[in-house]
């Protein structure tokens, strides 16, 4: 394509100390969507000087052509957009209705690492059911759970929904694709993953006998950390972001208002502030941990005073070694929250109180996902039933 075939005339002008190209295209030349005439005024993004003006003057027709062609790079002017053309727009639109920024970070990561490499250069109109199934087969090689795949499915579906809603495609292949597939493993029961009361107490009373100075320090960190986890039921991210100002030793309460999730400090998962009771054992453990420390955060990164961005470093350097030394099989940190709920139920704590401490909006969520009745103490249940029948 020659510039003279498109560009009729060009004048370079100084506007606000920047060089602009004012040009006309020939009659009958294709215009961008929304453009009514063939006159264009576009910045060259070059700061004005006599020397620069002279340099651009020699190539002004080619410059005008590039500026003209750039007008067709936006989505509205692409005749057959690819998956990659609309993908980020789709997630940005969805983000406006999403409460948590960390969710957006996760979805973008899935898009860029596992979705765009497969679909990015494909025209939206060319994507068929067989392509989606081939993609699912590739994703299955990551050995992710069915629940985790739901997020991958959401990302692909959101992009294709966006394309359909904006009439880039006339039918949506995702209506023929189910979220659930035998390619992905179902999440196993967590009943055996919870800590028993004996294991919990062993962790909370750890003194790390015969350990090195570094191991003792790590143990003290974890003992205090796990006191909050086991005796409050706080989410791991909430503990990471906990401030000393959140702890009221006079009234024996802990205020949980923020959480660290995937490196982002934000509100809690339910966007609610909750004040939970602090039992004497927890208060004593935190006072012992605090000592003469002058950090803002209760569990900061050593020598930095800033919160951990995620729990991985804590798990690898402190938590996992502690469990191994105590002879306790590994469970993810988050299972301490489930352990709090189940042991509280075993001890006869009302479900409504447990739900309040966990920050759930209903007791149904607590009973469905956090309480495992087969772990409950049969003697406690039997005694309660005896009282009801007396």
N, C-alpha and C positions, 0 to 999 in steps of 0.2 A: 504494500500500500504506500503510494507516494503522497507526501504532504500536500502537493499542489492539487491532488484529486479531491482532497477534503477541505483544505483551508483556502479560503478566498483571499483574505488579507489579514495582516497582523500589525499592531502598533504596541510598542513597549512603552509603559508609562511609570513614573515614580509616584507611588501612593503611600503616604505615611512611612517614608524612608524604605519602602520595599518595592521591588520591580514587579509590576503586573503586566500580563499579556492580554490585550483587548483584541479579540479576533472574531472574524465572521467565517462561517462555513458556507459552502456552495448550496444553492437551492436544491432540495431533493435529498440532501444527505440525511442519514438517520440521526434523529435527535434523542437524547436521554429521556426517560419517563419524566413527565412534568415540565419539560422544556417546550416553550411555545414558539420561539424564533431561533434564528441561527447566530445570534450574537452571544459571545462569551466574555466574561471578565474573570480571569483566574490568576492567582498569585503564583509567581515562579519560586517563591520561598527563598529568594536571593536578596540580601541587603543591598540597597542602592549605593553605587559609586559610579563615577564616570567610566572607570576601567571595566567594571562588571557590565554596565549597560552596553559598552562597545562589544564585549565578548558575546553577550547574549544576542545582540543585534545580528551577528553573523549566522546564528542558528535559529532565528526566531520562528521560522516555518516548522522546523522539526519539534521545537519546544511546544508550539501551539498544538501540533498533532498529538504529542504525548499527553498534554493537558486535556484534549478532547477525548482521547481514548480512555483516560482515567475516569471520566464521567460514567463509563459503563461498567466500572468495577463493583459498584454497589449492587446489592442483591436484587433490587427491583429491575435492574437492567440486564440481568443474566438470563438468557433465554432458557437454558437447561442447567439449573444449579446442581451442584454436586452435594453429597452429604456434608462434606467439609465446609461448603459455603454457608450452610444454615445452622450447623451444629452448635456453635457458641451462642448464636442469637437465641436458639431454643432454650438453652440452659439459663441464659441471662433473663429471659422472660419468666421462667419458672422461679428464679431466685427472688423476684419481687414479692412472691407469695410465700417464701420460705422464711421461717422464724430464725433458723440457726445458720450462721455463716460457715460453720465447720462442715455441715452437710454439703454445702456448695463446693467446698474444697475437695471433698471426697468424690463427688460426682464429676467434677472437672478432671480429677486425676484418672478416673475410670475412662472418661471420654478420650483423653489424650494418650493414655497408655494402652488401652485395650479395645477401643472402638474406632477411633480415627485411622489407626494403621490398617484396619480391615476395610472400612467403608469410605474413608475420607475422599478418595478420588472417584468413587462411583457416582454416576448420575442418579439422582433420587428416583427418577422414573425407571431405572434399570434394576433397582433392588427388588429381589424376589424372595419368596418364602425360603427357597433352597439356600439363598445367600445367608439369611438369618440363621438357619439351622447349621450351616457350615461354620458360622461365627460361634454359635453356642458350643459346637464340638471343640473348637479351638480354646474357648474359655474353660471348658471342662478339664483341660490339661493343667489348669492352675490348681486343681484339687480344692476348690472352694466349696463351701456348704451351700445348700439350697437357699438359706436365708441371705447369704452374701450375694448370691446370683441375682436375687430380687433387685438389688441396686444396679447391677449391670443391665438387667432387663429394663429398669426404669429409664436409664440414660438413653438407650436405643429407642425406646418407645416415645420418650419425650421429644426427641429430634424428629421422628417420623410423624408424630402427632402435630408438631409445629408445621412441618412441611404440608400436611394435609389441610390444616386449618388455614394456611396462607395460600392454598390452591397451587402449590408447586407440584403436587401429585393428585390424581383423581381417586385413588384408593390407597388404603393403608395396610401394608402387609402384616403389621403387628396385630391386627384383629384375628389373625389365624395362628398366632404364636402364644402359647401358654407360659406363664411365669414358672410353673412347676415342671421339672423334667427329671427323669431318672438318671440323667447325666451327672446330676449333682447330689451329694450326700445329704441326707437329712441330719439335722442337729441331734446329737445323741442326748439321751436323758441326762440331766445334771444332778440327779439324786445322789450319785456316788461321788460327785465332785465337791460337795459341800464339806466343810470341816466339821468334825464332831466337836462336841463341847470339850472333850478331853484334849483334842488337838488344838483347839482355840486357846485353852488355858496354858498349854505347853508353850505356845508362841508368845502369849502375853507375859509369861513369867520367865522368859529366857534371860539368862545372865551371862551367857557365852563363856562358861568356865574354860580356862586353859587356852583362850583365844589370844591372838595378837592384838596390839593396840588398834589397828585399823579395823579388824573384825569386831572388836568390842564397840567401836564407834558406829559401825554399820548396824550392829545389833540394837543399839540404843535407838537409832533412827527408826528401825523397823518396828521395834516394840511400841514406840509412841505412835507411829503411823497406823499399826494394826489395832491399837486401842481405839482409835477413831473409827476405823473400818468396821471392827467387830461390835463396838458398843454404841455406835450411832447409825451404822448402816449407810453411811455416805457413799456416793459414787466416787470412784478413784479420782476423776478429774476435779471433783469438788474438794477433795482432800489436798490435791496438788496446789490448788489456788487458795487454800485457807490462810487467813491472816490472824495474827495474834489479837487484833482488834475485834475479830469475830467471836472471840472466846470471852465470856463473862464469868470470871471465877467467883464473883460475889453472888450472882444469882444462879450460878451453875447452869448456864445455857450456852449453846453454840448456834450462831446465826450462819446459815448457809445461803449465800446469795449469788455466788459466781461459780464458774467451773472452767477448767482448762481442758479443751477438747481438740485434739489434733493440732496442738500448738497455738490455739487461739483462746484467749481469755474472754469469756462471754458470760451471759446469764446462765442459770441452770437449765437443764434439759426441758423442764416444764415451765420455764420463764417465771418461776415463783420463788419468793424468799420464804424460807421456813426457819423457825426457831425450835431447836430440839433440846430436850433435857440432857444434862451432863451428869452422869452418875459419879459417885465419889471416887471409884476406882479410876475412871477416866480422868477426872480432875487431877488426881494425885500423879498419874502418869505424865500428863501434859506439863504440870508444874516442875516435875523432875527433869523432863526433857528441855524445858525452857531455860532453867538455870539462870545464867547471866547473859544468855544470848540476846542480841539487840537487833535481830532481823525483823523485817515486816512480816515475812512469811513464816509459817510454822515449820514447813519442810522445804527449805530452800536448797538450791544447788550449792554444795560446799564451796566456800571462798568467793561466791558470786552474790549471794543474797537474792537471786532471782528464782522464780518458780521453775520447776521442771516442765518442759514443754509436753512431755508425755511420760508414761510410766516405764518405758523400756529400760532406761538406764538404772532405775531403782530395782526393777525385776532382776536384771542381769548381775548387778554388783552387790545387791543386798538381800533381796527377797528369796531368790532361788537358792543361794548359798545357805541362808538360814534354814530353809526347809530341809535341805540335804543334810545339814549338820544335826538337825533334830529328828531325822528319820521320818519325815512327813512327806507323803507323795505330793508332787507339784499340782497346784490348781491355779488358775488365773486369778489375779488380784480381785477382779470384780466379784468372784464367788464369795468373798467375805461379806458382801452385801446380802447375798442370798442366805448365807450362814446366819447373819444377824436376824433375818426374818424367821427362819425355821427354828432357831434356838429360842427366840422370843416366844414363838407359838408354843413350843414345848413347855416353856416355863409358865404358860397361862396368861401371857400378855394379850389383851384384847386386840383383835385384828385392826380395829379402827386406830389404835395407838401406833401399831406397827406401820400402818399405811401413812399416818401423819409423819412419823420419823423418816420414812423413805421418800416422802414428798410426792406420793401418788395422788392423783385426783379422785380416785375411787378405790374402795377396798377390793373390788372385783379384780383390778390389775394386780394387787398384792397377792390375792389368793391364787390367781391363775398362773402367774409367772414366778412367784418368789417363795411360796410355801409348798413344801413337799411333805405331805402328811405321812408317808411311809417312814419318814425319819422321826416323826413325833414320838414322844415317850408314851408308850402304851399305858403305863401306870398312871400318868397324868390324865390322859384321856379317860381312863376307866374311873378314876376318882371323880372327875367332873360329871360323868354320866351317872355315877352313884348319887351325887348330890341332887341331880335333876330328878331322879326317881324316888328320892327319899320322901 
